[in-house]
C-alpha cells in the first residue's frame, strides 16, 4: 500500500514542475504532506533524479498532439544517449548510435500530463566488469542518463532572453551541438515552445527553455563549419563561471578577457580555481556559415590545472 502511495505522490510532484502560481501552490501542498506523513518515505521517494520536458504550441492555444510528444521523447532519448556515449568513450563527437548506447542511457517514462512527460534517471544498467563499451560511471549512484541529461539541459538557453547561452553554444564541442540539433532540427511542428527541467540525484535542479523563434535560430546557426582549429595553452586568471550555463570567463596574460564553453566534466575544477592564476588549454576556432559568413574566434576550455575535459578537442575527433 505504501509503495503505491509513494508512486502516486512522485507522479503528482513531477507533473507540477511549472513556475506558474497554481504549480507552485500544488508543489507546496505536496511537500507539506510529505513532511507531515514522514513515516511513509514520501520525501525520499521524490528525491530521485528525473527529467521533465514540456511542449506548447501557441498557434493552437497551447495544445499538443500525441505525435509531437512521442516524436520529441525520441529526440530527447537520442540527445541524452549521444552525450552519455561521448562522456563514456571520451569522444569529441558521436555520429552513430548503437542499440547499446540507447540502452545504457535509457529514459523510462515515469509520468505524463498534457504536453508534459517525466522520465526517470535512476541507474538501471550497470557497467559489467570488463565491458569497456559501457564505460565506468564517474560517480556511484549516478546514471549515464542523468549525466547526458544534465549536459543537454545546461547547454541550452534558460529562456527567450538568454542570448549569452545561445552564443556560447557555438563554442561547445561537436557532440553537444549535434545533441541540440537532435532536439530542434526538422521538427514536424516548428511552432513548439520547449521547456526542460532536470532534477539531479543531489537535489539540484537545472532548467532550460527554448521558444519556437529560438529553435529556428538554432537550426540555422548549427549549420556551420569549423575552421582554423587549434589548441592553445596559456597561463592566466579564471575570473568567472556561469555554472548552470557552462560559460567560463578567462583573463589572458595580455589583460583581455575571453569567454566560451566549458564541459560539465570540468565545471568543478574551474570552481576550485576561480580568481587564481592557472595553466589552461583552449580549443580555438572560427565558424563559417553555409552562406560564407565567418564568426569571431571562439573558445572551448579543454584543460584546467592539468585536468582534461572528458570530451577531447574536435581535432582529435574519432570517426565512427
N, C-alpha and C positions, 0 to 999 in steps of 0.2 A: 504493500500500500504506500509506504514512504517513498519507494523508488518511483512509483507512478506520479506521486505528488511532486517530487523533485523534477521529473521530466517536464511536467506541465508548467512548473514555475520557471524553469530555464527557457522554455519556448516563449512564455509570456514576456520575460525580461528581454529576450533577444529581439523581440519584434517591437520594442519601444526604444530603439536607438536614436530616434529623431531628436532635433533640438526645439521642436515646436512646444508650446505650453502644455498641450494635452499629453505628449510623450513624456515630458519632464515630470508632470504630476503623476502619471501612471507609474513611472520608474520609482518615484519617491514612495508611493504606496507599497509597491512590491518589496522594496528594500526594507521598509519599516516592518513588513510582515516577516521577512527573513530574520530580522533581529528579534522580533517578539517570539517566534517559534524556532529559536536557535537549535533546539534538540533535534529538529528534522534535517539539519545539514543543508538548508537551502542556500546559505551564503557560500559554502564550499562548492556546491553544485554549480552555482552561477559564475564561479571564478575561472572556469576553464577557458582556453583560448578559442576564439571564433572570428569569422569574417562575415560581415553583413554588407550586401550591396542592395541599393535601392535605385529604381529606374522611374522616370516620369517623362511623359510626353505632353508638353504644354499645348500642342495643337489639338489634342483630344481631351483637354481638361484634366490631364494627368494620368488618364487610363492607359494601361499597358497590356498588350496582347500576350498570351501564353507563349507564342512563338518567339517574341522578343526576349522574354525572360529565359526561356530554355537556351536560345542562342547565346545570350550573354553569360549564362552559367558556364557553358562550354568554353567561351573566350577566357573567363577568369581561370578556369582549370588549366588551360594551355599556358597562360601567362605565369601562373604560380609554379607549374611544373618546369617551365623553361628556366626561371630564375633559380629554382631549387637545384636543378641539374648543373647550372653554371657554378653555383657555390660548392656542390659536391665534387665536381670534376675539375674545378678551378679553370674554367674556360671563359675567354673573353666574349664568346658568342655561342649560341646554341641554335642551329638552324633546324635540325630534325629532332623530333620527339619520338621515343620508342614507348611501347606499352609499359615497360618497367618504370620509365620516368613518370608517367601519369599515375602509376600505382603507388610509387614511393611517396609522392606528394598529393595523394588523392584527397579530394574535398568531399566530405559526407554531408548531405543536406540534413540539417537538424530541425529547421522550421521554415515556414514560408507564410507570407501575408500578401496583401495586394501590392504588386510591384516590388516586393522585397523577398530576398532569400537569405537565410542564415546557414552558413556551413561550419562544421566542426573542424578544429585544427589540432585536436589531440593526437599524440603519436599512436599509430595503429600498425605501422610497418617498421620493424627494426632492422638495421643492417646486420646480416648474418656474418659470423666470423669468416674471414677470407673472401667475402663478397665485395670486391672493390667497386662494382658498379653502383652499389647503393651508398657507398661512402660512409664516413663516420660523423655522427652528429656532433657539432661543436659544443653543445650544452646538453646535459642529461635532462630528459623530460620535455624537450622541445622537438617538435616535429619538423620535417622538411617542408610540409605545407605551411606551417607558421612562418618559417624563415622566408619562403618565397612570397607569402602574402605581405609580410612587413616590408620587404624590399619593394614590392609593387606599389603599395599604398603610399609609402614615403616618397617615392619618385614622382608622384602625381601632385598637381596643384591642390592647395587647400580649398580653393573656391574661385569664383569668377574674377576676383581682384588680385589673385596671387600671380603677378607677372614674373616675379623672381624665379619661382619654381618652373614656370613654363620655359624660361630662358635657360635655367640650369639643366633641365632635362636633356638638352642637346649636347651637354658636356658629359653625359653619362656613358657608361660602357655600351657597346653594341647590343648586348643581350638585354639590358634594361630598356633600351629604345625599341628593340624588337618586341618585348613583352607589352609595352604600351601600345604598339601597333596591333598586337593581338586583340586589344580591347576596342580600339577605335576604327581600324581600317575596314572598309567595305561593310559597314553596319547595314543590315537590312532596313533599319529605321534610323535615318540620320538625325532625327529630331529628339533623341533621347538626352535628358539630363541624368548624369550618373553620380551616385554617392557611394563611397566605400568606407567602412569603418572596421578596423581590425583591433581585436582585444587580445593582448598577449597573455601568456601564462603568468607573467609578473603582475598583471592587472593594468598595465599601461594601455592606453587607447590612442590610436593614430587614425585620423580621418582625412579623407580627400573628397573633392567634389569637382566634376568636370561638366560644364554646361555644353549644350549642343554646339554653340558657337566655338568654344574652346576645342572641342573634339575635331571640328572642321579645320581649325588652325593646326592642330597636331598632325592631322592626316597629311596636310600639305608640307609641313616642316620636316616630318620624318623621312621624306623622300629626298635625302641628301647623300652626298659622297664626302668622305673624309680625305683630306689632302695634307701634305707636308707633316705627316705624323712623326713625332719623335718623343723620346723620353729625356727629360732634363732633370738634373739634380742641382739643388741649391740649398743654402742654409739661410734661414730667415725666421720670422716670428709668426706663429699661428695666433691670429688676433680675433678670431670669431668662428662660430659654428651655429647654423640653424639646424638643430638636431633633428627635428621632425621632418625637415625637407631635405636633409643631407646636402647642405651647401656649406663649403668651407671658405674662409677668408684668410689670406696669407700676405704678410708684408715682406717684400723681396729685399735683398741686400741694398738695392738702389733706393729703397724707401717707398716704392709704389705698391699698391695693393692689387692683388688679383684674387679672383674667386672662381669657383667651379663646383663640380660634383664630387662627393666622397661616398664610396660604397659603404653599406651597412657594416661590413666586416672591419672597417677602420674607425668607425664613429667613436668607440670607447677610447682608443689610443689618442685620437685628436682631442677629446675632452681632457685627457690626462696631461696633455702638453699645451693647453691653451695659455697664451701670454708667455710662452717660453721660446727661446732660440732653439731651433731643431733642424735636423737634416731631413729633407723631403725629396721624393721623386714625383714628378708630374708628367702625365701624358699630355702632350701639347699637339694641337691640330687645328686646321682650318676646315670649315664646312663649305661645300659648293652645292647649291640647289640645282634641280633639274633645268631651271631657266638660266643657269650660269652665274647666279649671284654668289659672291663669296662673303663669308662671315668674318668677324674679328677673330683673333686667335682665342681658342678656348682651352680649358684645362680640366683634367681629372686627377685627383690625388690618388696615387697608387702605392706610396710607401711613406711611413712616418716613423722616425727614430728606429729604423731597422725592421719594422713590422710591415709586411707586404699585404696588399689587398688580396682577398681570396679570388677576385676576378682580375686576371692579368691585363696588361695593355693590349689594345687591338692589334698591335704589331706582332704579338705573339699568338694571334688567333689560330686555333686548330681547326682545320677543315674536317667536316664530318662526312 
